Amino acid sequence: MYMAAIRRVEDLSSDPRFVGYYDIEEANRQARIEFEETGFRKGKEIGHELGVKEGHELGVKKGQEEAIEKISRKTGYTKEEIRKMINEK
C-alpha cells in the first residue's frame, strides 16, 4: 500500500496537468494573500490619515472654543456675541 502511494505521487508529480493545477492554485493563493495584505495596509493608511485630519479639526475647534471662552470672561461679551463679531469680520 505504501509503495502504491509513492508510485501514485511520482506519477502525479510528473503529470504536467497536475503540476500545472497545483501551480495555478498556489499562485492564486499567493495572490489572495498579497491582495489582502495590500488592502489591509492601504485601509490602515487611509484610516490613519482620516484620524489625523479629524483630530486636527477637533483640536482647532476646541482651541477656538477655549479662546472664545477666555475672551468672554475677560470682556463680558457673551460667546454668541463674540462668534457674531468673528463671523462679521
Buried (B, 14 or more C-beta within 10 A) or exposed (E): EEEEEEEEEEEEEEEEEEEEEEEEEEEEEEEEEEEEEEEEEEEEEEEEEEEEEEEEEEEEEEEEEEEBEEBBEEEEBEEEBBBEEEEEE
